[in-house]
Amino acid sequence: MNRTPTQTIGPFFSHALPYKDGPYAVAPGTPDGFWLRGRVLDGAGEPVGDALVETWQSDPDGFGRCPTDEDGAWAIFTVRPPDGRHIAMSVFARGLLDRVVTRVYFTEPALDGLTEAELATLVARPGEDGYLFDIRLQGEHETVFFSV
C-alpha cells in the first residue's frame, strides 16, 4: 500500500481547532491572574500570523489556546502554576509537521545541558500587564523545544 505524503497546507486553526474558553486559562478577574503575551517568529525574525499557541499547567483549569494575529501576536490570561515551576506550551504553525513544545519559566530554570543563551529563551520577561514570551521557531535565539 502506498502512503500519501505529509502535507503542510492550511492554516486550518481558525475554524478547525476552536476552544470555548479561548485564551482564558483562568476566568477574567481571577486573583493573581495576568496576561502572558508574545509573538511567534520564524527563522528570519518575521511574524508567523497563522500559528496556534496552547498553554497548560498543573491546574485543572490551566489550559488556554490562542491563534496568532498577522503580527504573530498571541495572549493567554493565566496564573502562575500552583507548583511554581513552569507553564508548558505547544505551538502549531505552517511548515511544522508536528507541534513544537517548550516551557515558560518565570525565573531562570536549573536545566542541565543548556547554555545561558538557551536558558534565556525559556524565561518570560515582566510586561505591562503580566509577562512577555516570544517564540522563535528557528534561527538565532531559537526557543528551546523539548522532545515529548
N, C-alpha and C positions, 0 to 999 in steps of 0.2 A: 504494500500500500504506500502511495506517495503522500508525503505530508505537505501541507501548504506552508509557505514561508511566513515567518513572523512579520507582522505589519506594524507600522507606526503612523497610521492615519488618524485624523481627528482634528481638533480636540472634541471629545465627547463629554468632557467633565461637566459642562453647564447643564446638561439635561439627563445624563446617564447616572450620575452619582449624587443626587441631591440628598441632603441630610436635614431633617426637620429643625434641629437646633442650630444649624449652620455654624457660624463662628463662635457660638457661645458654649464653651466647655462648662461654664457655670452660668447661672442666671444673672442678668443685669442687676446691679445693686448688691451683689454678694459681698459681704465684708471681706476686705483684703483682695478683692478682685482687681485685675489690671489687664491692660491690653498688651499682648505680645505681638509686635508688628515687625515686618521685614519685607524684603524683596527677594525674589528668585531671579538669579542672574546666570547667564550662560558663560562659556569659557572666554568670550571676548568682553565680558562685563555688561552685556546687553540684557535688558529685561526679558523674562520669559512670561509673556502675557496670557498664556493658556495652560498654566500649571495648576495643580491642586495640592494644597498643604493640609495634612492631618496631624493633629496632636493627640496624645493620650498619656495619662499619668495614673499613679496609684490612688485613684479616687473613683468611686462608682459613676460619677457624672463627669469624669475628667476627659471627655472626648470632644474635639472640635474639628471642623472641616471648613476650609475657605479656599475658593478659587482665587487666582491672581488676576489683577486687572491689567490693562495694557502697559502699565509701568512695572509689571512684575510684583506689585504690592499685594500683601495679604495681611490679615489681622485676626487674632483669636483672643477672645476675652476669657481669662482663666485665673487661677490662683496657683501659688507655689504648691507642689505636691506635698501631701502630709509627711512623707518620709524625708522631705527636704533635698532629695538627690537631684533629680532631673525630670524633664518632660521629654518623652520620646516623640519623634517626628518622622513622618513619611512624606516624600514628595513624589508626585506623579507628574510627568511632563512629556511633551512631544519629544521624540527621539530616544526616550528611555524605554527599553524593552521590559524592564521591571522597575518597580518603585525603588527609590533610594531611601535609606533610613539613617537618621542622625539623632543626636540628643541636644537639648538645650540645657545648659548649666547656668546658674546664677552666680557662682564663684568658680574659680579655676579648679577643674577636677584633677584628681590624682589617678591618672591612667598611664599604665606602663607602656613603653614603646612609642610614644608620640613626642614630637619635638614641641618646643614652646610655641612656635608658629602654628602648628597643627592644633594644639590645645586651645589657642586663642580663637579658632574657628568654631568652637563649641560653647563659648561663653557669651551670654546676652549682655548688652550694654544698657545702662539706665536710659530711659527716654522720658518724654514729657508726661505721658500718662501710663507708664509701665516700663516695658523693656523693648529693645530693638535686637533683631537677629536676622541677618541676611544669610541667604543660602546660595553659595556659588557651586554650580554643578560640575565645573572642571576649571582647569587653568590655574593661574596664580591665585593663591589664597583659597583654593578649593576647600569646601567644607569637608570635614572628616565624615565619612559614611561607614556604617557598620554592617557586617555580614549577618544576616538573620536566617 
